[in-house]
């Protein structure tokens, strides 16, 4: 790993730092995972440079905003990155991302997230997320992921929010989400979501076994080649898995932002339908269930939590 820190030592540093309240530089270094502390200190500039370098790829053949997905297999874990341009000002994005309650609502758009509750632990705000491995598992079988929430950078033209949990399900640990945002125009914001986790040897072997059997048809977004009929080949395995998850989490942010101007009474349903429609743009990677089943599942979760 660059910067002289192994994945394990980085995870330990992140876990203690995010609980105890580390500096912005240290928090960004932890949230960025594979980045060095020096690179983390220049993260706003690095994101601006990434935007400039990929500006020519900003739209696809249909004229829609393109989404860039990358992934990496680290020494002891996985990491997925999503970059996209949002048609919202940075101030609008800030209103959402600096409110942990809105994060809870946003994360519940993800098909595998079944409940979210705000709390406090050691003086830090936490999001207690109940997640299942498969959408059709009952909520009683959900794993409780306690994510520490912190705004780690809040500048006029740059915002960064980090979520981190030292523990994780099924032999995983150091689950982390970093969401960065820079203003690229008065009404446009460039977003970068990084999702990552560490896993032990047993979890790695079990996941690889699943991907080689029941999950053998699952793919990610990175194109690895072209078939004889002109169809694209996509990356599979662990990198495909982390790319799918990173994209699902990014789409919770995109769908939530897209429905900000809806009347309050319509926002919940609009967010769900928008998240599903966005995911269905990538059926090869993200299709799991039909819209009616997804809406019914989320309605059940809402009724269980007493929401109106």
N, C-alpha and C positions, 0 to 999 in steps of 0.2 A: 504494500500500500504506500502511496506517496506520502512524504512528510515524516516518515520514520515511525508511524504509529500503526500497530497491527489492528485488525478489525476488532479483536477482543478488547484490547486496551482502549480503543476509541469508544467502544460500547460502554465500558465502565466509567470512562470520563464523562460521557454524555449523561449516563444515568444519574451520577452524583451531581453533575453540574446543573442539570435541568431541575433537580429537586431543590438544590441549595440556592439557586439564583446566580448563575455565572455571568460573566461579561457578555456583551453582544457578540464580540469576536469569538469567544469560546462556544457560545450557543450556536452560532452559525456554523462554526467548524464541526460541531457535533451533528447538527441537522444535515449538513452537506455530506457527512459520512466520509466519502473517499477524498474530499478536497483537503488541501493543506490549510493551516491557519492563515497563512499569508493570502491565499486565494480567497478564503472566506471574508477576510477584511476588505477585499475589493469585489465583493459579490455583486454589488449594484453595477459596477463598471463591467464585470464579466457578463452579466445578463444583458446589458446594453450592447456589448460587442457581439454576443450570440444573436441578438435580434438583427443587428446590422448585417452580419455574415449570412443570415438565412432569409433576408428580406425578399430576395428574388423568388423564394419558394413560398411566399406568404399565402398564395391562393392556388387551388387545384384547378383541374381542367373545367370544372363546372362553375368556376368563379367564386367558390365558397372558401372560407378561411381554412387553411391547411393546419393540421395538428401534427407536430413532430413528436415521435416517441423513440426513446433510446433506452438501453438497458446495459447492465454490467453484472458480471458474476464476481463477487469479491472473495477474499480469502475465506471468510466465514459467513457469508450471507449473500443477499441479492439486493439490487437497486434498480428502480425504474424511474425515468424522467419523462415528463410531458411538457411541451412548450406550445403556447397558443396565444393568439391575439384576441382580446376581448373588447367588444364595442361598448365599453363603459369607462368613465373617468376613474382615475386612481382614487379620488375621494369617495366615489360610489363603492368601489371595491373595498376601501378601508372601512366603510360603515359596516360591512358584512364581516370581514375577517377579524376585526378587532372586538367582536362580540362573541364570546364563547357559546352563548345560548343559540345564536344563529348557526354556529358550527355544528351543534348537536342536531338541529333541524336539517341542515345540509347533508350531514353524513348519513342520515337515515334514508336518503334517496337510494343509497347503495343497496343492491338486492340482498346482500348477506348481512346487513346491519339491522338488528331487530329492535333495539332500544338504546337510548342515550340519556344519561342523567348528569347534571352538573354537580360538582362537589368541591371540597377543599381538602388538601393533604399537605401538611408541612408548610402552610402559608401559600401554597400554589393552587391555582384553579385546575381542576381535573374534569375530564370528560369520561364518564364510565360507560364504555361502549359494549353492548351485547352483540356478539357476532357469531354466526353459524357458518360451518364449512360449506354447506349446501343450502340453497334457499328453502328446500322442502323439509329441513330439519325443524322440529319444534323449538320454540324459544327456550324451553327448559334445558335444552342441550347446548345452549349458547355459551361461549367463553366470554368471561368478563375482562375486558381490556381497559385498564385505567391509564388514560393518556394525560400526561401533564401538558397544559396549554400555556404558551407564553408568546407575547409579541416581542420578538428579539431585535427588530429594527423598525423604526418608524420615522422616516425622513420625508421631506416634502415631495420627493420624486421616487421614493423607494420604500417598500414595506416587506417585512418578512415575519411570518408566523410559524412557530414550530410546535408539533405535537410529538410526545415521546412516551413510551412505556418500556420499562426495563424487562417486563415479563411478556410472554406471548403464548399462544396455544401450540400444542403438538410439537414441542421441542424447539420452538422459535423464541427469540428474545430481541430486545432492543428494537422494537417496532417504532418507526419514525416517519413523520410526514413533515416536509418543509414546503411552504407555499410562499414564493417570492413574487413581487409585482413591481413593475416600473412603469412610469408614465411615458408613452411615446408620442402622444398628442393630447390636446385637451379632452378628447372623448375616446381615447384608446389606451388600453393598458396591456402590457405584455406580461403573461403569467408563466411561471415555471413551478410545476409541482414535482417534488421528489418523494418517492415512497420506497422504503427499504426496511430490511430486518436481517437479523442474524439467525442461523440455525445450527443445531448440533449435528454430528455425523449421522445419528439415527434418523433424525427428521429429514435430512437430505436424502438418505437412502430410501426412506418410505415415500417421499414425494416423487423421486425419480421412478420408483416402481409403479406408482399410480400413473404417472405421465407416460410410461411405457406400455400400459395396459388400458385401463378404463379411460385415461385422459390422452390417449395417443392421437386423437383427432384435434386436440386443442393447440392453437397456434397464437403467436403474438402479432406484432405489427411490423417488425423489422423485416424488410424484404431480403431474402438470401439468394434469390435467383429467379429464373423464368422457366416454366415448363414448356414442352414442345408445342403445346397448343396456345402458348402466349400467356397463360395464367401465371400469376405470381406465386412463388414459393415464399412462405413466411417462417420465421424462426419458431421453433417449438421448445420443449424442455423447460428448464427452470427459468430461462430468460423470457420465454413466451408467457409463462405463468406470471412473472412479476410485471411484465408489460400490460397484461390484461387488468391486473389489479390497479396499477398506477392509472390506467385510463379510466377505469370505473370511478376512482376517487376524483380524478380531474373533472369528470362529467358531473359529479355532484356539485362542484363549484360552478361550472358553466351553466347548468340548468337553473341553479338558484339565482345566479346573476341575471339570467335571461328573463326571469319572471318577477323581477323587482317592481316593475311598473303595473303589475296586475292588481286589481282590487283585492284588499286583504282577504275577503271571503272566498276568493277564487285561487289564491296563491298556492295553497297546499296541493290541490288537484292539478293545477297547471305545472307545478314543479315536477310532480310524479310523471305526468304525461311527457313533459319535455325531456326528462332524464331518459325515459324509456325510448323515446324517438331518437335521441342522440345516440344511445347505445345500439339501436337497430340499424344505424348507418354502417355498422361494422358487424354484420351477422356472422361472418366467418370466425370472428374472435369473441364476440360478446353475447350472442343470442343464447338465452336459457329458457325463457318461458314466453307465453303470449301476454298481451297487455292486460286482458281481463284478470288473469291469474296474478300478475304483479300488483294491480290495483287492489284486488281482494286481500292479498297478503299484507299490504301496507295499511289497509283499512283495519284489518284485525289487530295489527300492532298498535295502531292509534287508539282504538277502542280499549284495548287492554291497559294502555297508559292513561286512560281517562281524558284524552284530548277531545275537544269539540270539533 
